[in-house]
Amino acid sequence: MSEKSMTNIGVANIYEEPAFRSQVVSQSYLGESLHVLSIEKDWFRVRQEDGYEGWINAGQAVEKPADWDDVVKFTTDDLVTTIYDQPDMYAAPLRDMILGTQLPLRSRRDGWVEISLPDGITGWVVDHPYHYPSEPTVEQLLSTAMRFQGIPYFWGGKTPKGFDCSGFVQTVFRLNGQALPRDAWQQAEVGETLPANWETWQAGDLIFFSENGQRITHVALSLGAGDYIHASGYVKLNSFNSNHGELYHQPLVDNYVKTQRVIAV
């Protein structure tokens, strides 16, 4: 295996240790570039595009094609899209791709797009493209975040199949053209620290919490007026504002640590 590898399934778990029984620490998506750091039996220790490191099973990665970065890429706007072996929804499924996956575009035909997979196979998806913004705006961030409401919490998750809190925030920003670190405590070091007064927070700010009063363990995306969206059990809305009825959530109010502004508003 070359040092340049690539995820070859829709979503691959990244593990803390080289074993399926190990804890999932993050995820990788189809076509993501991976830098192989070491090999142990059927496992690769890899560094992901966001700098995160962990173990991926060798059966879920292939050597990165030499021309992968030199072609036009296509990504669908659907949260999860089936890739078929023919331009027909009754054809055999090959894999799936999540929102934000970018695969080489080969051709278009009658409302379908032919794309290449990392292992060299070609497949077909419905032509419903997603267009990456040149830079994030608050409106785009909130629109993206709200699309994920109801998606279940998954420790280590950062895809529409399941999110942890920081994976949710990182994905929302990535889909809008801004890279953030993987973990909540790392995200808390980005941007400008705001006063500890929810009335001053604007939509797009990041709100951080700690269960033990020390290390940051949770992050939410501010919607303004004290409301926020976050992955806790599932992606949902809550609030610091006690006038907002059932959205008000006292336990997280008690665990609040800080708020960061990471984009200009």
C-alpha positions as CSV (number, residue, x, y, z in Angstrom):
1,M,0.0,0.0,0.0
2,S,1.3,3.4,-1.0
3,E,1.5,6.2,1.6
4,K,-1.3,7.9,-0.5
5,S,-4.5,5.9,0.2
6,M,-8.2,6.6,-0.2
7,T,-11.4,5.5,1.4
8,N,-13.4,3.1,-0.8
9,I,-16.8,2.8,0.9
10,G,-19.5,5.4,1.6
11,V,-18.5,5.9,5.2
12,A,-15.6,4.1,7.0
13,N,-15.2,4.2,10.7
14,I,-11.8,5.3,12.0
15,Y,-10.8,3.4,15.1
16,E,-8.6,4.2,18.1
17,E,-6.9,0.8,17.8
18,P,-6.5,-1.7,14.9
19,A,-9.6,-3.7,15.7
20,F,-13.3,-3.5,15.0
21,R,-14.0,-3.9,18.7
22,S,-12.0,-0.7,19.4
23,Q,-13.6,2.7,20.0
24,V,-14.6,4.7,16.9
25,V,-12.9,8.0,17.0
26,S,-13.9,9.5,13.7
27,Q,-15.1,8.7,10.2
28,S,-13.9,8.9,6.6
29,Y,-16.0,9.3,3.5
30,L,-15.8,7.8,0.0
31,G,-12.9,9.3,-1.9
32,E,-11.2,11.1,1.1
33,S,-7.4,11.1,0.8
34,L,-5.6,9.3,3.6
35,H,-1.9,9.4,4.4
36,V,-0.8,5.9,5.6
37,L,1.5,6.2,8.6
38,S,1.9,2.5,9.4
39,I,0.4,-0.9,8.7
40,E,-0.5,-3.7,11.1
41,K,-1.9,-6.9,9.6
42,D,-5.3,-5.8,8.0
43,W,-5.2,-2.3,9.3
44,F,-3.7,1.0,8.2
45,R,-2.9,3.8,10.6
46,V,-3.8,7.0,8.7
47,R,-3.9,10.7,8.9
48,Q,-7.1,12.2,7.4
49,E,-7.6,15.4,5.5
50,D,-8.5,17.2,8.7
51,G,-5.3,16.0,10.4
52,Y,-7.0,13.4,12.6
53,E,-5.2,10.1,13.0
54,G,-6.6,6.6,13.6
55,W,-7.0,3.1,12.1
56,I,-9.0,2.1,9.1
57,N,-9.6,-1.5,8.0
58,A,-7.5,-2.4,4.9
59,G,-10.6,-3.7,3.1
60,Q,-12.1,-0.2,3.1
61,A,-9.3,1.6,1.5
62,V,-7.3,1.5,-1.8
63,E,-4.3,3.2,-3.2
64,K,-5.1,6.7,-4.4
65,P,-5.3,6.9,-8.3
66,A,-2.6,9.0,-9.7
67,D,-4.9,11.3,-11.7
68,W,-7.6,11.7,-8.9
69,D,-6.8,15.4,-8.2
70,D,-6.6,16.4,-11.9
71,V,-10.2,15.9,-13.0
72,V,-13.5,17.7,-12.5
73,K,-15.4,16.4,-9.4
74,F,-19.1,15.8,-8.9
75,T,-21.0,15.8,-5.6
76,T,-24.7,15.3,-5.1
77,D,-27.0,17.5,-3.0
78,D,-28.8,14.5,-1.4
79,L,-27.8,13.6,2.2
80,V,-27.1,10.0,1.1
81,T,-27.1,8.9,-2.6
82,T,-27.1,5.3,-4.0
83,I,-24.5,4.7,-6.7
84,Y,-25.8,2.2,-9.3
85,D,-23.9,0.2,-12.0
86,Q,-26.2,1.5,-14.7
87,P,-28.2,4.8,-15.0
88,D,-31.4,3.1,-13.7
89,M,-32.8,3.0,-10.1
90,Y,-33.6,-0.7,-10.6
91,A,-29.9,-1.5,-11.4
92,A,-27.5,-3.1,-9.0
93,P,-26.3,-0.8,-6.2
94,L,-22.5,-0.4,-6.0
95,R,-22.0,1.8,-2.9
96,D,-23.4,5.0,-1.5
97,M,-22.1,8.5,-1.2
98,I,-22.9,11.1,1.4
99,L,-23.4,14.9,0.9
100,G,-20.0,16.4,0.4
101,T,-18.4,13.4,-1.3
102,Q,-16.5,14.5,-4.4
103,L,-15.9,11.9,-7.1
104,P,-14.5,12.3,-10.7
105,L,-17.2,13.1,-13.2
106,R,-17.0,11.0,-16.4
107,S,-20.2,11.8,-18.4
108,R,-23.9,12.8,-18.2
109,R,-26.8,11.0,-19.7
110,D,-30.6,11.7,-19.4
111,G,-30.5,13.1,-15.9
112,W,-27.8,10.8,-14.7
113,V,-24.1,11.3,-14.0
114,E,-21.3,8.7,-14.5
115,I,-18.7,8.9,-11.8
116,S,-15.5,7.1,-10.9
117,L,-14.9,5.3,-7.6
118,P,-11.5,5.0,-6.0
119,D,-11.0,1.4,-7.0
120,G,-11.5,2.2,-10.7
121,I,-15.1,1.1,-11.0
122,T,-17.6,3.6,-12.6
123,G,-21.1,4.0,-11.4
124,W,-24.2,6.3,-11.9
125,V,-26.0,8.7,-9.7
126,V,-29.0,11.0,-10.3
127,D,-27.8,14.4,-11.5
128,H,-28.6,16.5,-8.5
129,P,-25.4,18.5,-7.9
130,Y,-24.2,20.3,-4.7
131,H,-22.3,23.5,-5.2
132,Y,-19.7,24.4,-2.6
133,P,-19.9,28.1,-1.6
134,S,-16.7,30.1,-2.1
135,E,-16.9,31.3,1.5
136,P,-19.4,30.6,4.3
137,T,-22.3,32.9,5.2
138,V,-24.4,32.6,8.3
139,E,-27.5,31.9,6.2
140,Q,-25.8,29.0,4.4
141,L,-24.5,27.6,7.6
142,L,-27.9,27.6,9.2
143,S,-29.5,26.1,6.1
144,T,-27.0,23.3,6.1
145,A,-27.3,22.6,9.8
146,M,-31.1,22.5,9.8
147,R,-31.0,19.8,7.0
148,F,-29.5,17.4,9.6
149,Q,-32.2,17.7,12.2
150,G,-33.2,14.3,13.6
151,I,-30.1,12.5,12.5
152,P,-29.0,10.2,15.4
153,Y,-26.0,10.8,17.6
154,F,-23.0,8.5,16.9
155,W,-19.8,8.7,18.8
156,G,-17.0,9.5,16.3
157,G,-19.6,10.3,13.6
158,K,-19.3,13.1,11.2
159,T,-21.7,12.2,8.3
160,P,-25.4,12.3,7.6
161,K,-25.5,8.7,8.8
162,G,-24.7,9.8,12.4
163,F,-23.0,12.7,14.1
164,D,-21.2,13.4,17.3
165,C,-21.3,17.0,18.4
166,S,-18.0,18.2,16.9
167,G,-18.4,16.1,13.8
168,F,-21.8,17.8,13.2
169,V,-20.2,21.3,13.5
170,Q,-17.1,20.4,11.5
171,T,-19.3,19.0,8.7
172,V,-21.6,22.0,8.6
173,F,-18.7,24.3,8.2
174,R,-16.8,22.0,5.7
175,L,-19.9,21.9,3.4
176,N,-19.7,25.7,3.4
177,G,-16.1,26.1,2.5
178,Q,-14.5,26.5,6.0
179,A,-12.2,23.9,7.6
180,L,-12.5,23.4,11.4
181,P,-10.5,21.0,13.6
182,R,-12.2,17.6,14.5
183,D,-12.7,17.8,18.2
184,A,-14.7,20.3,20.3
185,W,-11.8,21.3,22.5
186,Q,-9.8,22.1,19.3
187,Q,-12.7,24.0,17.8
188,A,-12.8,26.1,21.0
189,E,-9.4,27.6,20.1
190,V,-10.6,29.0,16.8
191,G,-11.9,32.6,16.4
192,E,-12.7,35.3,18.8
193,T,-14.0,34.7,22.4
194,L,-17.3,36.4,23.1
195,P,-18.8,37.7,26.4
196,A,-20.6,35.0,28.4
197,N,-24.0,36.5,27.7
198,W,-26.3,34.7,25.2
199,E,-28.0,37.9,24.2
200,T,-24.8,39.0,22.5
201,W,-24.3,35.8,20.6
202,Q,-25.2,35.7,16.9
203,A,-26.2,33.0,14.5
204,G,-23.1,31.1,13.4
205,D,-21.2,31.4,16.7
206,L,-20.0,28.2,18.4
207,I,-21.0,27.5,22.0
208,F,-18.9,25.2,24.2
209,F,-19.7,23.1,27.3
210,S,-17.9,20.9,29.8
211,E,-19.4,18.1,31.9
212,N,-16.6,18.3,34.5
213,G,-15.8,22.0,34.5
214,Q,-12.4,21.3,32.9
215,R,-11.9,20.0,29.4
216,I,-14.5,21.0,26.8
217,T,-16.6,18.1,25.8
218,H,-19.5,19.5,23.8
219,V,-20.2,22.1,21.1
220,A,-23.3,23.6,19.6
221,L,-24.0,26.1,16.7
222,S,-25.8,29.3,17.8
223,L,-29.0,30.2,15.9
224,G,-29.3,33.6,17.7
225,A,-31.6,34.7,20.5
226,G,-30.1,32.1,22.8
227,D,-31.2,29.1,20.6
228,Y,-28.7,26.6,19.2
229,I,-28.6,23.4,17.2
230,H,-26.4,20.4,18.3
231,A,-25.9,16.7,18.2
232,S,-27.0,15.3,21.6
233,G,-29.0,12.0,21.3
234,Y,-29.8,13.3,17.8
235,V,-29.4,16.6,16.0
236,K,-31.9,19.0,17.7
237,L,-32.6,22.5,18.9
238,N,-32.2,23.8,22.5
239,S,-32.0,27.2,24.1
240,F,-30.4,29.3,26.8
241,N,-33.5,31.5,26.7
242,S,-35.9,30.4,29.5
243,N,-38.7,32.1,27.6
244,H,-38.4,29.6,24.7
245,G,-40.5,26.9,26.3
246,E,-39.5,23.3,25.7
247,L,-36.3,24.4,23.9
248,Y,-34.8,25.6,27.2
249,H,-32.3,23.1,28.6
250,Q,-31.0,23.9,32.1
251,P,-28.3,21.1,32.3
252,L,-26.4,22.6,29.4
253,V,-26.8,26.1,30.7
254,D,-25.1,24.9,33.9
255,N,-22.2,23.3,31.8
256,Y,-21.6,26.3,29.6
257,V,-17.9,27.3,29.2
258,K,-17.4,29.8,26.4
259,T,-18.6,31.1,23.0
260,Q,-16.4,31.6,19.9
261,R,-17.1,33.7,16.8
262,V,-15.4,31.8,13.9
263,I,-16.9,33.7,10.9
264,A,-17.6,37.4,10.4
265,V,-21.3,38.3,10.7
